[in-house]
Amino acid sequence: MISNICEKCTYYVYNEELEEYECLVTLDEDEYAAMLSEHSRGCKYFRENDEYGIVKKQA
């Protein structure tokens, strides 16, 4: 399911003003429909939320 994948994505962040999670990637209507289709392999912008990898690059 898409929502499970989004929860692991770097671009899925908590918006304190709205008090909900949101995706920072701006998809147009066609990209969004393609992502939700049964034949989709998921979001092409998905990046694993790897906090250890980010810290490793900073060192």
C-alpha distances in whole Angstrom, upper triangle without the diagonal:
4,6,6,7,9,11,12,13,17,17,15,18,20,22,25,26,24,23,19,16,16,15,19,18,20,18,20,19,19,17,14,14,14,11,9,11,10,13,11,11,9,11,15,16,14,16,16,17,20,23,25,25,26,29,30,31,33,35
4,5,5,6,9,10,11,14,14,12,15,17,19,22,24,21,20,17,14,13,12,15,14,16,14,17,16,16,14,11,12,12,8,8,10,11,13,10,10,7,8,12,13,11,14,14,15,19,21,24,24,24,27,28,29,30,33
4,5,5,6,9,10,13,13,10,13,14,16,19,21,18,17,13,11,11,11,14,14,16,15,18,18,19,16,13,15,15,12,11,14,14,16,14,14,10,11,14,14,12,14,14,14,18,20,23,23,23,26,28,28,30,32
4,5,5,7,9,13,13,11,14,15,18,21,23,20,19,15,13,13,13,16,16,19,18,21,21,21,19,16,18,17,14,13,16,16,17,15,14,11,12,15,15,12,13,12,13,16,18,21,21,22,24,26,27,28,31
4,5,6,7,11,11,10,13,15,18,21,23,21,20,16,13,13,12,14,14,17,16,19,20,20,16,15,16,15,12,12,15,15,16,13,11,8,9,12,11,8,10,9,10,14,16,19,19,19,22,24,24,26,28
4,5,5,8,8,6,10,12,15,18,20,18,17,13,10,9,8,11,11,14,14,17,18,18,15,13,16,15,12,12,16,16,18,14,13,10,9,12,10,8,9,9,10,13,16,19,18,18,21,23,23,25,28
4,6,8,9,6,9,10,14,16,19,17,15,12,9,10,10,12,14,17,17,20,21,22,19,17,19,19,15,16,19,19,21,18,16,13,12,15,13,10,11,9,9,12,14,17,17,18,20,22,23,24,26
4,7,9,8,10,13,16,19,21,20,18,15,12,12,11,13,14,17,18,22,23,23,20,18,21,20,16,17,20,20,21,18,15,13,12,14,12,9,8,6,6,9,11,14,14,15,17,19,20,21,23
4,5,5,9,12,15,18,20,19,18,15,11,11,9,10,11,14,15,19,20,21,17,16,19,18,15,16,19,20,20,17,15,12,10,11,9,6,5,5,5,9,11,14,14,13,17,18,18,20,23
4,6,7,11,14,17,19,19,18,15,12,11,9,9,10,14,16,19,21,22,19,18,21,21,17,19,22,23,23,20,18,15,12,13,10,8,6,6,4,8,9,12,12,11,14,16,15,17,20
4,6,10,12,15,17,16,16,14,10,8,6,5,7,10,12,16,18,19,16,15,19,19,15,17,21,22,23,19,18,14,11,12,9,8,7,9,8,11,13,16,15,14,17,19,18,19,22
4,7,10,13,15,14,13,10,7,6,4,6,9,12,13,17,19,20,17,15,18,19,15,17,20,22,23,19,18,14,12,14,11,9,10,10,9,13,13,17,17,16,19,21,21,21,25
4,6,9,12,11,11,8,5,6,6,7,11,13,16,19,21,23,20,18,21,22,19,20,24,25,26,23,22,18,16,17,14,13,13,13,10,14,13,17,18,16,18,21,21,21,24
4,6,9,9,7,6,4,6,9,10,13,16,18,21,23,25,23,20,23,25,21,22,26,27,29,25,25,21,19,21,18,16,16,16,14,16,16,20,21,19,20,24,24,23,26
4,6,6,6,6,6,7,10,10,14,15,18,21,22,25,23,21,24,25,23,23,27,29,30,27,27,23,21,22,19,19,19,19,17,20,19,23,23,21,23,26,26,25,28
4,6,5,7,9,10,13,14,17,19,22,24,26,29,27,24,27,29,26,26,30,32,34,31,30,27,24,26,23,22,22,22,19,22,21,24,25,23,24,28,28,27,30
4,6,8,10,11,14,15,18,19,22,24,25,28,27,24,27,29,27,27,31,33,35,32,32,28,25,27,24,24,24,25,22,25,24,28,29,26,27,31,31,29,33
4,5,8,9,13,14,17,17,20,22,23,26,24,22,24,27,24,24,28,30,32,29,29,26,23,26,23,23,23,24,22,25,24,28,29,27,28,32,32,31,34
4,7,10,13,15,18,19,21,24,25,27,26,23,26,28,25,24,28,30,32,29,29,25,24,26,24,22,23,23,20,23,23,26,28,26,27,30,31,30,33
4,7,10,13,16,17,19,21,22,24,23,20,22,24,21,21,24,26,28,26,25,22,20,23,20,19,20,20,18,21,21,25,26,24,26,29,29,29,32
4,7,10,13,14,16,19,20,22,20,17,20,22,18,18,22,24,26,23,22,18,17,19,17,15,16,16,14,18,18,22,22,21,23,26,26,26,29
4,6,9,11,12,15,17,19,17,14,17,19,16,16,20,22,24,21,20,17,14,17,14,14,15,16,14,18,19,22,22,21,23,26,26,26,29
4,6,8,10,13,15,17,14,12,15,16,13,15,18,21,21,18,18,14,11,13,10,10,12,13,13,16,18,21,21,19,22,25,24,24,28
4,6,9,13,15,17,14,13,17,18,15,17,21,23,23,20,19,16,13,13,10,11,12,14,13,17,17,21,20,18,21,23,22,23,26
4,6,10,13,14,11,11,14,15,13,15,18,21,21,17,17,14,10,10,7,9,11,14,14,17,19,22,21,19,23,24,23,24,27
4,7,10,12,9,9,13,14,13,15,18,21,21,18,18,15,12,12,10,12,14,18,18,21,23,26,24,23,26,28,26,27,31
4,7,8,6,6,9,10,10,12,14,18,18,15,16,13,10,10,10,12,15,18,19,23,24,28,26,25,28,30,28,29,33
4,6,5,6,9,10,11,13,14,18,18,16,17,15,12,13,13,16,19,22,23,26,28,31,30,28,32,33,32,33,37
4,6,5,6,9,10,11,12,16,17,15,17,15,13,14,15,17,21,24,25,28,30,34,32,31,35,36,35,36,39
4,5,5,6,9,10,11,14,14,12,15,14,12,13,14,17,20,23,25,29,31,34,32,31,35,36,35,36,40
4,6,5,6,9,10,13,13,10,12,11,9,9,11,13,17,20,22,25,27,30,28,28,31,32,31,33,36
4,5,5,6,9,12,13,10,12,10,9,11,11,13,17,19,21,24,27,30,28,28,31,33,31,33,36
4,5,5,6,10,11,9,12,11,11,13,14,16,20,22,24,27,30,33,31,31,35,36,35,36,40
4,5,5,8,8,6,9,9,9,10,13,14,18,20,23,26,29,31,30,30,33,34,33,35,38
4,6,8,8,5,7,6,6,8,10,11,15,17,19,22,25,28,26,27,30,31,30,32,35
4,7,8,7,9,8,9,12,14,14,17,19,21,24,27,30,29,29,32,34,33,35,38
4,5,5,9,9,11,13,16,16,20,21,24,27,30,32,31,32,35,36,35,38,40
4,6,8,9,12,15,18,17,21,22,24,27,30,33,31,32,36,36,36,39,41
4,7,9,12,13,17,17,20,21,24,27,30,32,31,32,35,35,35,38,40
4,5,8,9,13,13,16,18,21,24,27,29,27,28,32,32,31,34,37
4,7,8,11,11,14,15,18,21,24,26,24,25,29,29,28,31,34
4,6,9,8,11,13,16,18,22,24,22,23,27,27,27,29,32
4,5,5,9,12,14,17,20,22,21,21,25,25,25,27,30
4,6,9,12,15,17,20,22,20,20,24,24,23,26,29
4,6,10,12,15,17,20,18,17,21,22,20,23,26
4,7,9,12,15,17,15,16,19,20,19,22,24
4,6,8,11,14,12,12,16,16,16,18,21
4,6,9,11,10,11,14,15,15,17,20
4,6,9,9,9,12,13,14,16,18
4,5,5,7,9,10,11,13,15
4,5,5,6,9,10,11,13
4,5,5,6,9,10,11
4,5,5,6,9,10
4,5,5,7,9
4,5,5,7
4,5,5
4,6
4
